[in-house]
Amino acid sequence: MKKINLDVVALLKTLLQAVIILLMIWGLFIGCASVGHRIDGDQAAKVQKGITTREQVISNLGSPNQISHLSNGDTIFSYVYARVTTKPATFIPFIGIFFAGANVQNQTFTVTFGTDGIVKDIVSTHGSSESNLGFTTGSKPDVKDTEENKR
């Protein structure tokens, strides 16, 4: 009988270790996600009003996430980026119920071309917000990454 109990304890111990490892791996994969096309300061500096052509913008920045055509003939390229970082407390058993959430950083880089295909205007925006999934509300978003990447 003791041998069976030792086997059960060993099996439970092995299963617990496997679950812990799987949770750790899962946490690594879902802890951060991003979507879109991030434009850094060096890339943005290559786009100059009145000088840069549509082809040069595509060559330097790649294809935009969105293209808009205005009634006056102008064209707008929009490069949009967002990154979501899950708060570490989300993964703590029981604690996560109260402090779960995520920080969201976003960036939009918009280039307007005149009918001649030359850059007419450039707009760069960035921001940050916080999502609270638990019982907490009203906390300040973590804007560290956004603030460091201002242009």
C-alpha positions in Angstrom: 0.0 0.0 0.0 2.8 2.4 0.8 4.3 1.8 -2.7 1.0 2.9 -4.3 0.9 6.0 -2.2 4.5 6.9 -3.1 3.7 6.4 -6.8 0.6 8.6 -6.5 2.6 11.3 -4.7 5.4 11.1 -7.3 2.8 11.3 -10.1 1.1 14.3 -8.5 4.5 16.0 -8.0 5.4 15.4 -11.7 2.0 16.7 -12.8 2.3 19.8 -10.7 5.8 20.5 -12.1 4.5 20.1 -15.6 1.6 22.5 -14.9 3.9 25.1 -13.4 6.2 24.9 -16.5 3.3 25.2 -18.9 2.0 28.2 -17.0 5.4 29.9 -17.1 5.7 29.2 -20.9 2.1 30.4 -21.5 2.9 33.6 -19.5 5.9 34.3 -21.7 3.9 34.0 -24.9 0.9 36.1 -23.8 2.7 38.7 -21.7 3.2 41.1 -24.6 1.6 41.4 -28.1 2.0 44.0 -30.8 0.3 44.8 -34.1 1.1 47.1 -36.9 4.1 48.9 -38.2 6.2 50.8 -35.7 8.1 53.9 -37.1 11.2 54.9 -35.2 12.8 58.3 -35.1 15.4 57.6 -37.8 12.8 56.3 -40.2 10.6 59.4 -39.5 13.5 61.7 -40.2 13.8 60.4 -43.7 10.3 61.7 -44.6 10.6 65.4 -45.3 7.7 67.8 -46.3 8.0 69.1 -49.8 10.9 66.8 -50.7 10.1 63.1 -50.2 8.1 61.2 -52.8 5.5 58.5 -52.3 7.9 55.9 -53.7 10.6 57.0 -51.3 8.2 56.7 -48.3 7.3 53.2 -49.3 10.9 52.3 -49.8 11.9 53.7 -46.4 8.9 52.7 -44.3 7.3 49.8 -46.2 3.6 49.5 -47.1 1.2 51.6 -45.0 -1.4 49.9 -42.8 -4.1 52.1 -44.4 -4.4 54.4 -47.5 -7.0 57.1 -47.7 -7.9 59.1 -50.8 -9.3 62.6 -50.2 -11.8 64.4 -52.4 -9.2 67.1 -53.2 -6.9 64.4 -54.8 -4.5 64.1 -51.8 -3.6 60.6 -50.5 -2.8 59.7 -46.9 -0.6 56.9 -45.8 -1.2 55.7 -42.2 1.3 53.6 -40.3 -0.4 52.4 -37.1 1.3 50.4 -34.2 0.0 49.2 -30.9 1.6 47.1 -28.2 -0.2 45.5 -25.3 1.8 44.4 -22.2 0.0 42.4 -19.6 0.6 43.4 -16.0 2.6 40.9 -14.2 0.1 40.7 -11.3 -2.4 39.2 -13.8 -0.5 35.9 -13.6 -0.4 35.6 -9.8 -3.1 33.2 -8.6 -5.8 34.9 -6.6 -4.0 38.3 -6.7 -4.7 38.6 -10.4 -8.4 38.7 -9.7 -7.9 42.1 -8.1 -5.0 43.6 -10.1 -5.3 42.1 -13.6 -4.9 44.4 -16.5 -2.7 45.6 -19.3 -0.9 48.7 -20.5 -1.4 49.7 -24.1 1.1 51.9 -26.1 0.1 53.2 -29.5 1.6 55.2 -32.3 0.3 56.6 -35.6 2.5 58.1 -38.3 0.5 59.7 -41.0 1.9 61.1 -44.3 -0.2 63.2 -46.6 0.8 63.4 -50.3 -0.4 66.1 -52.7 -1.6 65.3 -56.2 2.0 65.5 -57.4 3.0 62.6 -55.1 5.3 64.7 -52.9 4.9 64.8 -49.1 2.5 67.6 -48.1 2.1 67.0 -44.4 3.4 64.7 -41.6 1.6 63.9 -38.4 3.0 61.7 -35.6 1.0 60.7 -32.6 1.7 58.5 -29.6 -0.2 57.6 -26.5 -0.8 55.2 -23.7 -3.8 53.8 -21.9 -4.4 51.2 -19.2 -6.9 48.4 -19.1 -8.0 47.1 -15.7 -9.6 43.7 -15.8 -9.8 43.1 -12.1 -11.4 45.1 -9.3 -9.0 48.0 -9.6 -9.8 51.2 -11.4 -8.3 54.7 -11.9 -4.7 53.8 -11.8 -2.2 55.6 -14.1 -1.0 53.9 -17.3 2.6 53.0 -17.6 3.8 55.4 -20.4 7.5 54.7 -19.9 8.0 53.1 -23.3 5.9 55.7 -25.1 7.7 58.6 -23.4 11.1 57.1 -24.3 10.2 56.8 -28.0 8.9 60.3 -28.6 10.2 62.0 -31.7 
